[in-house]
Amino acid sequence: MSVRPLPAAAPAAQGVDATRVHAFLDAVEATPGLEPHSLMILRHGHLVASGWWAPYTERRPHLLYSLSKSFTATAAGIAAGEGLLDFDDTVLSYFPELDADVTDPRSRAMLVRHVAAMASGHEDETWDRARAEDRDDLVRGFLRVPPERDPGTVFAYNQPATYALGAIVQRVTGQSLTDYLRPRLLDPLGIGATAWVRDRSGREIGFSGLYAATDALARLGELYLRDGVLRGRRLLPEGWVADATRAHIATGATPPDPLAPDGERGYGYQFWRSRHGYRGDGAYGQFCLVLPEQDAVIATTTAAQSGQLLLDLVWEHLVPAFGPEPLTGRDEQDTALARRLAALALPPATGKPAPPERAQDWSGAEFGPRDGGCAAQPRLTAVTVTADADGWSLALTEGGHRTTARLPQAGWSVTDGPPPVAVSGGWSDQDTLTADLVFLETPHRLTVTCSLPDRAFTAHWHTTPLDGAPLRALRAPRPSA
């Protein structure tokens, strides 16, 4: 499928002050713990700024974590519009084979709208308890965890609730979420290849696991900004956007304190209310920010250790960038911003590209985990350093599988894997090699340090994978399109 480019315009033509976008970039790049990977800004339906920090690139998919939930809710909204499900039905009614197993009256009374709004009646996350009840069928496990409160009365961010919503869509459509969305949403929006993680039951998991390019976030946000209508064609049911993005359940004080964090401003149907507008939100700063008052959409992928800190910088720098009228005399500023966006890059780790001495000792050297185990990645048992005519490489051994990456002469060296990984770093002295490995389809970076005298390595994550996956799994599954 050919992807139709988003209409583009200079920032000033759409009333966007490029100097404030510069200030945002300055702030993000200067703030520890905020590692930006991509940024797209749309105003009045036009793409006014976009950039990817090398070694991340425009078309490579990125793990969205919980921003996947917003796509799941969108699928549920479309299915409801087609008469395939009803938000006022009980969850259990879609799984009649579980009727005898689910005896708790609150579980039996739980509605589709309750799981869509994270208002199942549970007071906290049920992931571990649901898996303990049934590891093979998470819907059954979830419904067998009795809610502490009546459904609809309390908010709890709860992965199995979204899983149940996605499972209902897959049950009533007879398709995966991706296959159902492809002709109804993804293809019409011009979203290219995506991939979604499945569990052992074969279901796409709904609450996380979607891999897509940043462009997909921008296009989804723009569709929501336009009330579900794309170039005169309605893709989302009338009224869905307003219903999905209003606060169905309080997540903090009511009304929210004006200074409260964005997580305390209410929750819709798999969308969060924000200080400005609303958002799809994934761990480590995967954001689709929809700003109706500014007629704008901001999409980001990052490895932010604090999503709130990233949002604070958006509110401080980008929201004031949106003016009411086109700006004149700003060609120089717009050109400078375009040049900067085209040259974005993450700073590489420092180090010499070859050991200053003792190269013979390093070549073929194998390192075991210091103190007998690697706490950051417990199944990582060895790191091997090798040399050939083209330079030096690292191989990380985990459970019998090897992840290999070539050390760069300078900057970043990209190996398409699997998994796709970029490496920077080198030798700080004759005895020590330190390398950063960026897993390019995720927000995760692993720093590995090898000590030649000890034949030992240490490793630590900058942002830790949430599912404890092996290194080889830090990539998109086989694409669905």
N, C-alpha and C positions, 0 to 999 in steps of 0.2 A: 504494500500500500504506500503510495506517495503521500508524504506529509505536507500539508499546506502550511507555509510559514505564517507565523503571527504577523499581523500588520505592524510595521515599525514606524517610529517617528522620532525626531530629535526631542530630548526632554523639554526644552523651552517651548516647543510648539504645543505641548500638552500641559503647559503651566507647571513644569517640574524644574526646580532649582538644582542644577547640577552640582553647585558648590556644597549643598547639603548632602547630596549622595556621596561626594568626596569625603565629607566629614564622617559619614557613617562608615565608609570603608576604612578611614583612618582609625576610628574607634574600635571597630571589630578586629583589625589587624594588630592593634596595640594592646588589646585586653587579654591577659593570660586566661587560658582555658576556653577561649572561643576560637576554634579552628574552622574558618569558613571554607566551604567547598563550592557553593554556587549561589548566585543571586539573580533573580529576574523581577523586574518591576514593570507593571502594566498600568497605564493611565488612560482613561477615556477609550479603552479598547485597543490601545496601541502599546507595543513593546518599546519602552523608552530607555531601558538599561538592562544589560545582561552580561554575565561574566562567570567564568569557571577558574578556580585556583588550580593551576597545574600542580600535580599530575592528574587532577580530576578534569574530565572533558564533557562536552555538551551532550553527547549521545549516549554516554555510558550510563546504565541504570544504577540507581542508588537505593539501598534499603531504606524504606520509609518508616519502619517501625509502626507506631500507633497512628500515624497519618493514614495508614491502610484502613482504619476504622471509618473514615469519611467516605471512602469508596464503597465499603460494605453497606453503609447506611444509604448511599445513593442507589445502590442496587435494590435495597429493600423498598425505597421510595418508588422506583420505577415499577417494581413488581406489584406494589399496592395499586399504582395507577392502572396497571393492566388487569386488576381484579384477581391476582393470584394469591394475595395475602391481605389480611386485615389487621391493622395495628391494635384493634380492640379484641382480637381473639386471644385466647390463652396460648402460651408457648407450648404447653403440653398437647394442645389439640392438633398440632402439626406432627406429633410423634406418638400416635395412638399405641404403638407397640410398647411404649414405656408406661402406660397407664397404671398397670399393676405395681410397678416399681416405685412410683412417686406417690407417697402417701401424705406428705406434709401439706396441710391446707394452704399455706402461703405459697409454696411451690406450685401447687395446682392452680392457684388464682393468678399467678404471674402472667401479665399480658405482654404481647409483642412490644408495645410502646414502653413498657417498663425496662425491658432489656436494652431497647434502643437508647434510652435516656440514662443508663447506668443507675436505675432506680429499682433494682430487683428486690429490695428489702434487706439485702445483706448489708452488714455494717462495715465490711472491709473486703479485700480481695479474696476470692475463693479458689484461685488457681490450684494451690497445693491440695486443698481439701477435695476439690472436684476430681483431680487426677487420682487421689487416693481412693475415691469411690469407684471410679471406672477409668482406667488409663486408655482404653480402646475406644470408648464412646464418651466424649467430654460433655455432650448434651445430657446424657443420662447421669453422669457424675455431678454435673452442675445442679440438675433438678433434685438430686438426692441430698444436696446440702441445704438444710432448712434455713430460710431467711430469719434473721432475728427480729425484723420489723415487717409491717405490712408493705407489700410492694407499692411503689409510688410515693413513699413517705421519707426516704432517706437516700442520699447519694453515696455510692462507693464505686470507685474506679475498679473495674472488675472484668478481667479478660474473658472468662467464660460467658459473660452476658453478651458480649459482641460475638463470640464464637456461636452462641445459640442463634443470634440474629442472622449471621451468615449461613448457618446450617439450614435455617428455615427457607431462605432464598434458594439454596441449592436443592432442597427437598421439593419445593413447589415448582421450580423451573426445570428440574431434571438436568441441570447444567452446573458447571463450576461457576464461581462468581465471575471469573475472567471471560469465559465463553458467553455468559449471559450479557455481560456489559459490552463486549466487543462490538456488536452491531448497533447497540442502543446508545452507547456513550463514547467508548474509546475511539472507534472509527469515525463517527461524525465529528468529534472534537479534533481529530487529527493526531491522536496519541499513538505513537508507534509501539514497538514491542514492549511488553511487560512480562513479568513472571511473578508467580505467587506461591509461597511455600504451602505444601500440603502436609497433613498429619497422617498417621498410620491408617486412618479410616478412608483416606483418599480425598477428604474435603480440603479445600483451600481454607486456611485457618481464620481469615476474616479480621481478627483483632490486630494482626501484624503480618510481616512476611511478604508484603508487596514490594517489588522492585520496579522502579520506573524512573525515567529521566526527569529532571527538574521541570522541563517543558510540560509534563503531564500535570504537575501541581498548578502551574500558571493557568493552563487551559481549564482545569476543573474550577479553580477560583473564579475565572472570568465567567464561566457558565453560571455559577451561583450568583455572581454580581448582577448578571442579566436575567435573574429570575428563571433560570432554566431554559432560556430561549437562545438559540444559536442561529444567527443570520435569518431570522424570521421563522425558524423551525423549532417547535417546542420539544425539548428532549426530556425534561423533568415535568412531572404532573403539576398542573396549576395549583399554587398554594403550598407546594412541597418546600420550597426554599425558606419561606417565612416560618413554616412550622418546624423545620429541621434545625433552624439556626436561632430560634428563640430559647430562652432558658426554661426548660421543663422541670428542672430540679435545682435547688440552691446548692452551691458548693462552698459557701461561706456565709457571712452575715447577710441578712435581707433587710433593707437593700444593701448592696455591696458598699463597703467603705471606698471612697474615691481613691484612696492611697493603697488599697488592698492589692496583693499580687493577682496576676491574671487568672490564676487557677481558682480564685474565689469569686468569680463573677457569673457563675451559672453554667449549666451544661444543657445542650440541645439533644438532637439525635446524632451522636457521635461527632459533634462539633462543640467546641468551647466558645463561650462568650469571652470577649476581650475588652481591655480598656478602650480600644477602638475596634468596632466591628466584631468579627468572629473569626475562628481559625480552625483548620485541621492541624493536628499537633502530634508529632512523633518524637520519641526519645532522641536526645542529643541535638535538638534544634532543627528537625525536619518540619518546616512550617509552610502552610498555605494560608496566608492572611488576606482576608476579604474586608475591604474598608469602604462600605457603601457611602459614607459621608464624603469621602475623598474621591469616590469613583475610581478606586485603585485596587490592585492586587499585588501582593509581594510574595514571592516563593523563594524559599531558602533550603539548602541542604548544608549541614555543618556537622562538626564533632564538638558541639558546645557542651561543656560540663554543667552549665546552667542555662537552661532554656529561657528562664525569666530574665537573666542578664542580657541575653540577645534581644528579647522583646523590648526591654527597657531602652536599648540603643535604637531600635526601630522607632519607638514612640518619640524619643528625644530628637532624632535626626531626620528620619524619613517622612514621618507624618507632617512636620512643618514644611517639607519640601514641596508639598502639593498646594499650589496656589490656585486662585479662582479664575485667572485669565492666562492666556499665552504670554510668554515673556519675550521681550525683544532685545536685540543687541547681545545675545548670549552665545553666538556661534563659537567663540573661542573656548568658553567654558564647556560647551557640549562636546567639542572636538577633544578637549583634554580628557574629559570623562571617558569618551569612547576609546581613546588610546590606553587609558589606565585599565579599563575593563578587559581589553584585549590582551593585556600583558600580566594579568594576575597570576601569582604563583605562591605556593607555600614555601617558606624558607627551608632549604634542606638541612639535615643534620650535618655537623662539622666532622671532619676527619680526612686523612690522607688516603688517596685511592689505592695505595699499596703499602705494605709494612715497611717502615724505614730500614729495618734490618731483619735478619732471621726469616727471610721469605721462605727458605726451605723448611723451616720448622712449622710455619703456618700452613703450607700447602698440604692438604689432606688431614689436617688436625681435626679431631672430633672432641666435642665438649659435652659433658654431662651437666645436669642441673645442680647448681650449688646447694649444698646441704641436703642433697638426695632427692629433691623434688622441686617442681616449678609451681608455686602457688597460683600464679596468674593463669597458667594453662597447664593443668595437672597432667594431661596426657602427652605433653611435649617432653621427650626423653633425650633428645640429642640435637646438637647443631654441628654441622660439618662445614669447614671452609676449604674450598678447592681453588686451584688455579689452572688455567689453560692459556692458549695463545691469545685469547680475547680478553683475558683479565681474570678477576676473582668472583667467586659465587658463594652464596650461602645455601645450605640445605637444612631445613628444619624437619626432624623426624617425629611423627606423632602417630601412635597406633599402627606402625608399619607403613604409613604413608609419608611421602616427602614433599614438602613445599620448597621449591627452588627459586631463587631470585639472584640476579646478577648485580654485583656492586658497581656503582657508577664511577666514571672518571671524575665527574662533577655533577652537581644538581641531583636529578632523579633518574633512575633507571627503571623502566617499566617492563615487566614480564607478564604476558597475557595468561599465563597459568595453564590449567586452573590451580588455584584461584588467581584472578588478576591482581597483581601486587606491584607497588612502586617502592623502590629502596633508595635511601640516601644514607650517607655516613661514611665511615672508614676508620682508619687507625689513628688513635690519639697518641700512641707511643708504640714501641716495638712489642709490647706485651699485651696491648688492649685494643680490641676492635669493638666498635659500637655502631649499630645500624638501626635505622627506623624502617619498619615495614608497614606501608599503608595499604590496606585491603580495599581496592579502588571501587568496589560496588557496595561498600559499607561505610559507616562513620568511624571505623576502628583503625588505630595505629598501635603497633607493638614495637617497643624498643628492646633490642637484644644486645647484651654486652658479653663478649667472650674474653676470658683471661687465659693467656697462654701458659703462665707458670702453674696455674691450678688445674688447667684443662676443665674449667667450669664455666657455665653461662648463667646469667640472670636475665629475666624478662619481666616487663610490666606493660600493661595496657594504659593508654591515655584515656580512652573510653572503653569500658569493658563490654564485650558482647553479652546481651541480656539472656541468651538461651544456652550459654555454655557450649556453643558449637565447636567442633574441631576446625582447625585452620582451613582445611580443604572445603569446608561448607560455607566459608565466608565469601559467598558469591551468589548471584542470581541462579535459581533453578533454570532448567531448559525453558527458553522463552515460549510464550503462548502464541506469538504472532511474529 
